[in-house]
Each structure stands twice: as C-alpha cells, then as structure tokens.
Amino acid sequence: MNVKKELLIGFLIGLASNLIGIYLYVFFFIDMAFEPAIEVAMKNDSLGSIIGLGALLNLAPFFLLLKKNQLLRARGVLLATIIAAISILLTKVF
C-alpha cells in the first residue's frame, strides 16, 4: 500500500467527518439555515467553537480505524483534527 495514499484517505475521512459534525451541530442546535448561521458565527467570533464541536465527530472514525488496524488512515484523521485545531487558533487570533 502507498503510505501517502492511505494518509490522504484518512485526512479526507477526517475532513468529511468534521464538516458533517459542523453541519449536524448547526442543524440541531441553531435555529437558522446553515449559511446564515456560519455568517453570524463569524461576526460573533464563535466560528472556532463550532469547528471544535464539529471536530468531536472525528473520534468515531479515528477509533474505528484504530480498531481495524488501519494506522495510516487513523493518522490522516488525526492530521485533519490538528488542521481543525490550527484553524480554530487562527480564527481566535485574527
């Protein structure tokens, strides 16, 4: 197996689960459509919190991939989570 390919697949899984987590949070807990809710969150400086809550969904694929002994894909999910943390840091600073 190609190492870069496996890491990329894991990264895409982590990115997709983070986006799904963000959407589910907005859908269930915010009484607005998705795009206006994101715009309001950007104005109120709470976009980082929404990204962080969406990143909680990365736990499921991470531990599932670990259980299936797909360590490189699990590393990709972890990399996506680290990228989410960096984006949270950037939204808080700027």
Phi and psi restraints in degrees (range 20) as a CNS / XPLOR table:
assign (resid 1 and name C) (resid 2 and name N)
       (resid 2 and name CA) (resid 2 and name C) 1.0 -84.6 20.0 2
assign (resid 2 and name N) (resid 2 and name CA)
       (resid 2 and name C) (resid 3 and name N) 1.0 126.7 20.0 2
assign (resid 2 and name C) (resid 3 and name N)
       (resid 3 and name CA) (resid 3 and name C) 1.0 -64.0 20.0 2
assign (resid 3 and name N) (resid 3 and name CA)
       (resid 3 and name C) (resid 4 and name N) 1.0 -45.4 20.0 2
assign (resid 3 and name C) (resid 4 and name N)
       (resid 4 and name CA) (resid 4 and name C) 1.0 -64.5 20.0 2
assign (resid 4 and name N) (resid 4 and name CA)
       (resid 4 and name C) (resid 5 and name N) 1.0 -37.3 20.0 2
assign (resid 4 and name C) (resid 5 and name N)
       (resid 5 and name CA) (resid 5 and name C) 1.0 -64.7 20.0 2
assign (resid 5 and name N) (resid 5 and name CA)
       (resid 5 and name C) (resid 6 and name N) 1.0 -43.7 20.0 2
assign (resid 5 and name C) (resid 6 and name N)
       (resid 6 and name CA) (resid 6 and name C) 1.0 -66.0 20.0 2
assign (resid 6 and name N) (resid 6 and name CA)
       (resid 6 and name C) (resid 7 and name N) 1.0 -41.1 20.0 2
assign (resid 6 and name C) (resid 7 and name N)
       (resid 7 and name CA) (resid 7 and name C) 1.0 -63.7 20.0 2
assign (resid 7 and name N) (resid 7 and name CA)
       (resid 7 and name C) (resid 8 and name N) 1.0 -40.7 20.0 2
assign (resid 7 and name C) (resid 8 and name N)
       (resid 8 and name CA) (resid 8 and name C) 1.0 -64.5 20.0 2
assign (resid 8 and name N) (resid 8 and name CA)
       (resid 8 and name C) (resid 9 and name N) 1.0 -41.8 20.0 2
assign (resid 8 and name C) (resid 9 and name N)
       (resid 9 and name CA) (resid 9 and name C) 1.0 -61.7 20.0 2
assign (resid 9 and name N) (resid 9 and name CA)
       (resid 9 and name C) (resid 10 and name N) 1.0 -45.0 20.0 2
assign (resid 9 and name C) (resid 10 and name N)
       (resid 10 and name CA) (resid 10 and name C) 1.0 -63.4 20.0 2
assign (resid 10 and name N) (resid 10 and name CA)
       (resid 10 and name C) (resid 11 and name N) 1.0 -39.9 20.0 2
assign (resid 10 and name C) (resid 11 and name N)
       (resid 11 and name CA) (resid 11 and name C) 1.0 -62.6 20.0 2
assign (resid 11 and name N) (resid 11 and name CA)
       (resid 11 and name C) (resid 12 and name N) 1.0 -43.5 20.0 2
assign (resid 11 and name C) (resid 12 and name N)
       (resid 12 and name CA) (resid 12 and name C) 1.0 -66.6 20.0 2
assign (resid 12 and name N) (resid 12 and name CA)
       (resid 12 and name C) (resid 13 and name N) 1.0 -36.0 20.0 2
assign (resid 12 and name C) (resid 13 and name N)
       (resid 13 and name CA) (resid 13 and name C) 1.0 -63.4 20.0 2
assign (resid 13 and name N) (resid 13 and name CA)
       (resid 13 and name C) (resid 14 and name N) 1.0 -44.5 20.0 2
assign (resid 13 and name C) (resid 14 and name N)
       (resid 14 and name CA) (resid 14 and name C) 1.0 -64.9 20.0 2
assign (resid 14 and name N) (resid 14 and name CA)
       (resid 14 and name C) (resid 15 and name N) 1.0 -40.8 20.0 2
assign (resid 14 and name C) (resid 15 and name N)
       (resid 15 and name CA) (resid 15 and name C) 1.0 -64.8 20.0 2
assign (resid 15 and name N) (resid 15 and name CA)
       (resid 15 and name C) (resid 16 and name N) 1.0 -43.8 20.0 2
assign (resid 15 and name C) (resid 16 and name N)
       (resid 16 and name CA) (resid 16 and name C) 1.0 -65.5 20.0 2
assign (resid 16 and name N) (resid 16 and name CA)
       (resid 16 and name C) (resid 17 and name N) 1.0 -41.6 20.0 2
assign (resid 16 and name C) (resid 17 and name N)
       (resid 17 and name CA) (resid 17 and name C) 1.0 -68.8 20.0 2
assign (resid 17 and name N) (resid 17 and name CA)
       (resid 17 and name C) (resid 18 and name N) 1.0 -32.4 20.0 2
assign (resid 17 and name C) (resid 18 and name N)
       (resid 18 and name CA) (resid 18 and name C) 1.0 -66.2 20.0 2
assign (resid 18 and name N) (resid 18 and name CA)
       (resid 18 and name C) (resid 19 and name N) 1.0 -44.9 20.0 2
assign (resid 18 and name C) (resid 19 and name N)
       (resid 19 and name CA) (resid 19 and name C) 1.0 -64.1 20.0 2
assign (resid 19 and name N) (resid 19 and name CA)
       (resid 19 and name C) (resid 20 and name N) 1.0 -40.0 20.0 2
assign (resid 19 and name C) (resid 20 and name N)
       (resid 20 and name CA) (resid 20 and name C) 1.0 -64.1 20.0 2
assign (resid 20 and name N) (resid 20 and name CA)
       (resid 20 and name C) (resid 21 and name N) 1.0 -40.7 20.0 2
assign (resid 20 and name C) (resid 21 and name N)
       (resid 21 and name CA) (resid 21 and name C) 1.0 -63.0 20.0 2
assign (resid 21 and name N) (resid 21 and name CA)
       (resid 21 and name C) (resid 22 and name N) 1.0 -40.4 20.0 2
assign (resid 21 and name C) (resid 22 and name N)
       (resid 22 and name CA) (resid 22 and name C) 1.0 -63.2 20.0 2
assign (resid 22 and name N) (resid 22 and name CA)
       (resid 22 and name C) (resid 23 and name N) 1.0 -45.4 20.0 2
assign (resid 22 and name C) (resid 23 and name N)
       (resid 23 and name CA) (resid 23 and name C) 1.0 -63.7 20.0 2
assign (resid 23 and name N) (resid 23 and name CA)
       (resid 23 and name C) (resid 24 and name N) 1.0 -43.4 20.0 2
assign (resid 23 and name C) (resid 24 and name N)
       (resid 24 and name CA) (resid 24 and name C) 1.0 -64.1 20.0 2
assign (resid 24 and name N) (resid 24 and name CA)
       (resid 24 and name C) (resid 25 and name N) 1.0 -38.5 20.0 2
assign (resid 24 and name C) (resid 25 and name N)
       (resid 25 and name CA) (resid 25 and name C) 1.0 -62.7 20.0 2
assign (resid 25 and name N) (resid 25 and name CA)
       (resid 25 and name C) (resid 26 and name N) 1.0 -46.9 20.0 2
assign (resid 25 and name C) (resid 26 and name N)
       (resid 26 and name CA) (resid 26 and name C) 1.0 -64.3 20.0 2
assign (resid 26 and name N) (resid 26 and name CA)
       (resid 26 and name C) (resid 27 and name N) 1.0 -40.4 20.0 2
assign (resid 26 and name C) (resid 27 and name N)
       (resid 27 and name CA) (resid 27 and name C) 1.0 -65.4 20.0 2
assign (resid 27 and name N) (resid 27 and name CA)
       (resid 27 and name C) (resid 28 and name N) 1.0 -43.8 20.0 2
assign (resid 27 and name C) (resid 28 and name N)
       (resid 28 and name CA) (resid 28 and name C) 1.0 -88.7 20.0 2
assign (resid 28 and name N) (resid 28 and name CA)
       (resid 28 and name C) (resid 29 and name N) 1.0 -28.8 20.0 2
assign (resid 28 and name C) (resid 29 and name N)
       (resid 29 and name CA) (resid 29 and name C) 1.0 -115.4 20.0 2
assign (resid 29 and name N) (resid 29 and name CA)
       (resid 29 and name C) (resid 30 and name N) 1.0 -8.3 20.0 2
assign (resid 29 and name C) (resid 30 and name N)
       (resid 30 and name CA) (resid 30 and name C) 1.0 -120.8 20.0 2
assign (resid 30 and name N) (resid 30 and name CA)
       (resid 30 and name C) (resid 31 and name N) 1.0 130.4 20.0 2
assign (resid 30 and name C) (resid 31 and name N)
       (resid 31 and name CA) (resid 31 and name C) 1.0 -88.0 20.0 2
assign (resid 31 and name N) (resid 31 and name CA)
       (resid 31 and name C) (resid 32 and name N) 1.0 51.3 20.0 2
assign (resid 31 and name C) (resid 32 and name N)
       (resid 32 and name CA) (resid 32 and name C) 1.0 -143.0 20.0 2
assign (resid 32 and name N) (resid 32 and name CA)
       (resid 32 and name C) (resid 33 and name N) 1.0 166.5 20.0 2
assign (resid 32 and name C) (resid 33 and name N)
       (resid 33 and name CA) (resid 33 and name C) 1.0 -70.0 20.0 2
assign (resid 33 and name N) (resid 33 and name CA)
       (resid 33 and name C) (resid 34 and name N) 1.0 167.5 20.0 2
assign (resid 33 and name C) (resid 34 and name N)
       (resid 34 and name CA) (resid 34 and name C) 1.0 -63.5 20.0 2
assign (resid 34 and name N) (resid 34 and name CA)
       (resid 34 and name C) (resid 35 and name N) 1.0 -54.2 20.0 2
assign (resid 34 and name C) (resid 35 and name N)
       (resid 35 and name CA) (resid 35 and name C) 1.0 -63.1 20.0 2
assign (resid 35 and name N) (resid 35 and name CA)
       (resid 35 and name C) (resid 36 and name N) 1.0 -46.2 20.0 2
assign (resid 35 and name C) (resid 36 and name N)
       (resid 36 and name CA) (resid 36 and name C) 1.0 -63.4 20.0 2
assign (resid 36 and name N) (resid 36 and name CA)
       (resid 36 and name C) (resid 37 and name N) 1.0 -33.6 20.0 2
assign (resid 36 and name C) (resid 37 and name N)
       (resid 37 and name CA) (resid 37 and name C) 1.0 -65.8 20.0 2
assign (resid 37 and name N) (resid 37 and name CA)
       (resid 37 and name C) (resid 38 and name N) 1.0 -39.6 20.0 2
assign (resid 37 and name C) (resid 38 and name N)
       (resid 38 and name CA) (resid 38 and name C) 1.0 -67.6 20.0 2
assign (resid 38 and name N) (resid 38 and name CA)
       (resid 38 and name C) (resid 39 and name N) 1.0 -39.0 20.0 2
assign (resid 38 and name C) (resid 39 and name N)
       (resid 39 and name CA) (resid 39 and name C) 1.0 -64.6 20.0 2
assign (resid 39 and name N) (resid 39 and name CA)
       (resid 39 and name C) (resid 40 and name N) 1.0 -42.5 20.0 2
assign (resid 39 and name C) (resid 40 and name N)
       (resid 40 and name CA) (resid 40 and name C) 1.0 -65.2 20.0 2
assign (resid 40 and name N) (resid 40 and name CA)
       (resid 40 and name C) (resid 41 and name N) 1.0 -39.5 20.0 2
assign (resid 40 and name C) (resid 41 and name N)
       (resid 41 and name CA) (resid 41 and name C) 1.0 -64.6 20.0 2
assign (resid 41 and name N) (resid 41 and name CA)
       (resid 41 and name C) (resid 42 and name N) 1.0 -36.6 20.0 2
assign (resid 41 and name C) (resid 42 and name N)
       (resid 42 and name CA) (resid 42 and name C) 1.0 -66.3 20.0 2
assign (resid 42 and name N) (resid 42 and name CA)
       (resid 42 and name C) (resid 43 and name N) 1.0 -40.3 20.0 2
assign (resid 42 and name C) (resid 43 and name N)
       (resid 43 and name CA) (resid 43 and name C) 1.0 -68.3 20.0 2
assign (resid 43 and name N) (resid 43 and name CA)
       (resid 43 and name C) (resid 44 and name N) 1.0 -34.8 20.0 2
assign (resid 43 and name C) (resid 44 and name N)
       (resid 44 and name CA) (resid 44 and name C) 1.0 -90.7 20.0 2
assign (resid 44 and name N) (resid 44 and name CA)
       (resid 44 and name C) (resid 45 and name N) 1.0 5.8 20.0 2
assign (resid 44 and name C) (resid 45 and name N)
       (resid 45 and name CA) (resid 45 and name C) 1.0 57.3 20.0 2
assign (resid 45 and name N) (resid 45 and name CA)
       (resid 45 and name C) (resid 46 and name N) 1.0 37.2 20.0 2
assign (resid 45 and name C) (resid 46 and name N)
       (resid 46 and name CA) (resid 46 and name C) 1.0 -117.1 20.0 2
assign (resid 46 and name N) (resid 46 and name CA)
       (resid 46 and name C) (resid 47 and name N) 1.0 15.0 20.0 2
assign (resid 46 and name C) (resid 47 and name N)
       (resid 47 and name CA) (resid 47 and name C) 1.0 -66.5 20.0 2
assign (resid 47 and name N) (resid 47 and name CA)
       (resid 47 and name C) (resid 48 and name N) 1.0 -35.7 20.0 2
assign (resid 47 and name C) (resid 48 and name N)
       (resid 48 and name CA) (resid 48 and name C) 1.0 -61.3 20.0 2
assign (resid 48 and name N) (resid 48 and name CA)
       (resid 48 and name C) (resid 49 and name N) 1.0 -37.5 20.0 2
assign (resid 48 and name C) (resid 49 and name N)
       (resid 49 and name CA) (resid 49 and name C) 1.0 -66.2 20.0 2
assign (resid 49 and name N) (resid 49 and name CA)
       (resid 49 and name C) (resid 50 and name N) 1.0 -38.7 20.0 2
assign (resid 49 and name C) (resid 50 and name N)
       (resid 50 and name CA) (resid 50 and name C) 1.0 -67.8 20.0 2
assign (resid 50 and name N) (resid 50 and name CA)
       (resid 50 and name C) (resid 51 and name N) 1.0 -39.9 20.0 2
assign (resid 50 and name C) (resid 51 and name N)
       (resid 51 and name CA) (resid 51 and name C) 1.0 -63.6 20.0 2
assign (resid 51 and name N) (resid 51 and name CA)
       (resid 51 and name C) (resid 52 and name N) 1.0 -41.4 20.0 2
assign (resid 51 and name C) (resid 52 and name N)
       (resid 52 and name CA) (resid 52 and name C) 1.0 -64.0 20.0 2
assign (resid 52 and name N) (resid 52 and name CA)
       (resid 52 and name C) (resid 53 and name N) 1.0 -41.9 20.0 2
assign (resid 52 and name C) (resid 53 and name N)
       (resid 53 and name CA) (resid 53 and name C) 1.0 -67.9 20.0 2
assign (resid 53 and name N) (resid 53 and name CA)
       (resid 53 and name C) (resid 54 and name N) 1.0 -34.4 20.0 2
assign (resid 53 and name C) (resid 54 and name N)
       (resid 54 and name CA) (resid 54 and name C) 1.0 -68.0 20.0 2
assign (resid 54 and name N) (resid 54 and name CA)
       (resid 54 and name C) (resid 55 and name N) 1.0 -31.3 20.0 2
assign (resid 54 and name C) (resid 55 and name N)
       (resid 55 and name CA) (resid 55 and name C) 1.0 -70.7 20.0 2
assign (resid 55 and name N) (resid 55 and name CA)
       (resid 55 and name C) (resid 56 and name N) 1.0 -16.5 20.0 2
assign (resid 55 and name C) (resid 56 and name N)
       (resid 56 and name CA) (resid 56 and name C) 1.0 -61.3 20.0 2
assign (resid 56 and name N) (resid 56 and name CA)
       (resid 56 and name C) (resid 57 and name N) 1.0 -27.5 20.0 2
assign (resid 56 and name C) (resid 57 and name N)
       (resid 57 and name CA) (resid 57 and name C) 1.0 -69.5 20.0 2
assign (resid 57 and name N) (resid 57 and name CA)
       (resid 57 and name C) (resid 58 and name N) 1.0 -15.6 20.0 2
assign (resid 57 and name C) (resid 58 and name N)
       (resid 58 and name CA) (resid 58 and name C) 1.0 -67.5 20.0 2
assign (resid 58 and name N) (resid 58 and name CA)
       (resid 58 and name C) (resid 59 and name N) 1.0 -16.9 20.0 2
assign (resid 58 and name C) (resid 59 and name N)
       (resid 59 and name CA) (resid 59 and name C) 1.0 -62.5 20.0 2
assign (resid 59 and name N) (resid 59 and name CA)
       (resid 59 and name C) (resid 60 and name N) 1.0 -39.6 20.0 2
assign (resid 59 and name C) (resid 60 and name N)
       (resid 60 and name CA) (resid 60 and name C) 1.0 -63.4 20.0 2
assign (resid 60 and name N) (resid 60 and name CA)
       (resid 60 and name C) (resid 61 and name N) 1.0 -54.4 20.0 2
assign (resid 60 and name C) (resid 61 and name N)
       (resid 61 and name CA) (resid 61 and name C) 1.0 -66.9 20.0 2
assign (resid 61 and name N) (resid 61 and name CA)
       (resid 61 and name C) (resid 62 and name N) 1.0 -30.9 20.0 2
assign (resid 61 and name C) (resid 62 and name N)
       (resid 62 and name CA) (resid 62 and name C) 1.0 -61.2 20.0 2
assign (resid 62 and name N) (resid 62 and name CA)
       (resid 62 and name C) (resid 63 and name N) 1.0 -52.7 20.0 2
assign (resid 62 and name C) (resid 63 and name N)
       (resid 63 and name CA) (resid 63 and name C) 1.0 -71.7 20.0 2
assign (resid 63 and name N) (resid 63 and name CA)
       (resid 63 and name C) (resid 64 and name N) 1.0 -30.2 20.0 2
assign (resid 63 and name C) (resid 64 and name N)
       (resid 64 and name CA) (resid 64 and name C) 1.0 -65.2 20.0 2
assign (resid 64 and name N) (resid 64 and name CA)
       (resid 64 and name C) (resid 65 and name N) 1.0 -43.3 20.0 2
assign (resid 64 and name C) (resid 65 and name N)
       (resid 65 and name CA) (resid 65 and name C) 1.0 -67.6 20.0 2
assign (resid 65 and name N) (resid 65 and name CA)
       (resid 65 and name C) (resid 66 and name N) 1.0 -35.1 20.0 2
assign (resid 65 and name C) (resid 66 and name N)
       (resid 66 and name CA) (resid 66 and name C) 1.0 -64.8 20.0 2
assign (resid 66 and name N) (resid 66 and name CA)
       (resid 66 and name C) (resid 67 and name N) 1.0 -41.0 20.0 2
assign (resid 66 and name C) (resid 67 and name N)
       (resid 67 and name CA) (resid 67 and name C) 1.0 -65.1 20.0 2
assign (resid 67 and name N) (resid 67 and name CA)
       (resid 67 and name C) (resid 68 and name N) 1.0 -35.6 20.0 2
assign (resid 67 and name C) (resid 68 and name N)
       (resid 68 and name CA) (resid 68 and name C) 1.0 -82.3 20.0 2
assign (resid 68 and name N) (resid 68 and name CA)
       (resid 68 and name C) (resid 69 and name N) 1.0 4.0 20.0 2
assign (resid 68 and name C) (resid 69 and name N)
       (resid 69 and name CA) (resid 69 and name C) 1.0 61.1 20.0 2
assign (resid 69 and name N) (resid 69 and name CA)
       (resid 69 and name C) (resid 70 and name N) 1.0 36.9 20.0 2
assign (resid 69 and name C) (resid 70 and name N)
       (resid 70 and name CA) (resid 70 and name C) 1.0 -105.4 20.0 2
assign (resid 70 and name N) (resid 70 and name CA)
       (resid 70 and name C) (resid 71 and name N) 1.0 75.9 20.0 2
assign (resid 70 and name C) (resid 71 and name N)
       (resid 71 and name CA) (resid 71 and name C) 1.0 -67.8 20.0 2
assign (resid 71 and name N) (resid 71 and name CA)
       (resid 71 and name C) (resid 72 and name N) 1.0 -36.3 20.0 2
assign (resid 71 and name C) (resid 72 and name N)
       (resid 72 and name CA) (resid 72 and name C) 1.0 -67.9 20.0 2
assign (resid 72 and name N) (resid 72 and name CA)
       (resid 72 and name C) (resid 73 and name N) 1.0 -39.1 20.0 2
assign (resid 72 and name C) (resid 73 and name N)
       (resid 73 and name CA) (resid 73 and name C) 1.0 -66.7 20.0 2
assign (resid 73 and name N) (resid 73 and name CA)
       (resid 73 and name C) (resid 74 and name N) 1.0 -38.0 20.0 2
assign (resid 73 and name C) (resid 74 and name N)
       (resid 74 and name CA) (resid 74 and name C) 1.0 -63.6 20.0 2
assign (resid 74 and name N) (resid 74 and name CA)
       (resid 74 and name C) (resid 75 and name N) 1.0 -35.9 20.0 2
assign (resid 74 and name C) (resid 75 and name N)
       (resid 75 and name CA) (resid 75 and name C) 1.0 -64.3 20.0 2
assign (resid 75 and name N) (resid 75 and name CA)
       (resid 75 and name C) (resid 76 and name N) 1.0 -36.5 20.0 2
assign (resid 75 and name C) (resid 76 and name N)
       (resid 76 and name CA) (resid 76 and name C) 1.0 -64.3 20.0 2
assign (resid 76 and name N) (resid 76 and name CA)
       (resid 76 and name C) (resid 77 and name N) 1.0 -40.2 20.0 2
assign (resid 76 and name C) (resid 77 and name N)
       (resid 77 and name CA) (resid 77 and name C) 1.0 -64.1 20.0 2
assign (resid 77 and name N) (resid 77 and name CA)
       (resid 77 and name C) (resid 78 and name N) 1.0 -41.1 20.0 2
assign (resid 77 and name C) (resid 78 and name N)
       (resid 78 and name CA) (resid 78 and name C) 1.0 -63.1 20.0 2
assign (resid 78 and name N) (resid 78 and name CA)
       (resid 78 and name C) (resid 79 and name N) 1.0 -39.2 20.0 2
assign (resid 78 and name C) (resid 79 and name N)
       (resid 79 and name CA) (resid 79 and name C) 1.0 -62.6 20.0 2
assign (resid 79 and name N) (resid 79 and name CA)
       (resid 79 and name C) (resid 80 and name N) 1.0 -41.1 20.0 2
assign (resid 79 and name C) (resid 80 and name N)
       (resid 80 and name CA) (resid 80 and name C) 1.0 -63.5 20.0 2
assign (resid 80 and name N) (resid 80 and name CA)
       (resid 80 and name C) (resid 81 and name N) 1.0 -37.1 20.0 2
assign (resid 80 and name C) (resid 81 and name N)
       (resid 81 and name CA) (resid 81 and name C) 1.0 -67.5 20.0 2
assign (resid 81 and name N) (resid 81 and name CA)
       (resid 81 and name C) (resid 82 and name N) 1.0 -38.3 20.0 2
assign (resid 81 and name C) (resid 82 and name N)
       (resid 82 and name CA) (resid 82 and name C) 1.0 -65.9 20.0 2
assign (resid 82 and name N) (resid 82 and name CA)
       (resid 82 and name C) (resid 83 and name N) 1.0 -40.1 20.0 2
assign (resid 82 and name C) (resid 83 and name N)
       (resid 83 and name CA) (resid 83 and name C) 1.0 -62.6 20.0 2
assign (resid 83 and name N) (resid 83 and name CA)
       (resid 83 and name C) (resid 84 and name N) 1.0 -39.0 20.0 2
assign (resid 83 and name C) (resid 84 and name N)
       (resid 84 and name CA) (resid 84 and name C) 1.0 -63.8 20.0 2
assign (resid 84 and name N) (resid 84 and name CA)
       (resid 84 and name C) (resid 85 and name N) 1.0 -40.4 20.0 2
assign (resid 84 and name C) (resid 85 and name N)
       (resid 85 and name CA) (resid 85 and name C) 1.0 -64.2 20.0 2
assign (resid 85 and name N) (resid 85 and name CA)
       (resid 85 and name C) (resid 86 and name N) 1.0 -39.5 20.0 2
assign (resid 85 and name C) (resid 86 and name N)
       (resid 86 and name CA) (resid 86 and name C) 1.0 -65.9 20.0 2
assign (resid 86 and name N) (resid 86 and name CA)
       (resid 86 and name C) (resid 87 and name N) 1.0 -39.3 20.0 2
assign (resid 86 and name C) (resid 87 and name N)
       (resid 87 and name CA) (resid 87 and name C) 1.0 -67.0 20.0 2
assign (resid 87 and name N) (resid 87 and name CA)
       (resid 87 and name C) (resid 88 and name N) 1.0 -34.4 20.0 2
assign (resid 87 and name C) (resid 88 and name N)
       (resid 88 and name CA) (resid 88 and name C) 1.0 -63.5 20.0 2
assign (resid 88 and name N) (resid 88 and name CA)
       (resid 88 and name C) (resid 89 and name N) 1.0 -44.2 20.0 2
assign (resid 88 and name C) (resid 89 and name N)
       (resid 89 and name CA) (resid 89 and name C) 1.0 -60.0 20.0 2
assign (resid 89 and name N) (resid 89 and name CA)
       (resid 89 and name C) (resid 90 and name N) 1.0 -42.9 20.0 2
assign (resid 89 and name C) (resid 90 and name N)
       (resid 90 and name CA) (resid 90 and name C) 1.0 -67.2 20.0 2
assign (resid 90 and name N) (resid 90 and name CA)
       (resid 90 and name C) (resid 91 and name N) 1.0 -35.1 20.0 2
assign (resid 90 and name C) (resid 91 and name N)
       (resid 91 and name CA) (resid 91 and name C) 1.0 -70.8 20.0 2
assign (resid 91 and name N) (resid 91 and name CA)
       (resid 91 and name C) (resid 92 and name N) 1.0 -30.0 20.0 2
assign (resid 91 and name C) (resid 92 and name N)
       (resid 92 and name CA) (resid 92 and name C) 1.0 -75.3 20.0 2
assign (resid 92 and name N) (resid 92 and name CA)
       (resid 92 and name C) (resid 93 and name N) 1.0 -34.9 20.0 2
assign (resid 92 and name C) (resid 93 and name N)
       (resid 93 and name CA) (resid 93 and name C) 1.0 -79.5 20.0 2
assign (resid 93 and name N) (resid 93 and name CA)
       (resid 93 and name C) (resid 94 and name N) 1.0 -44.0 20.0 2
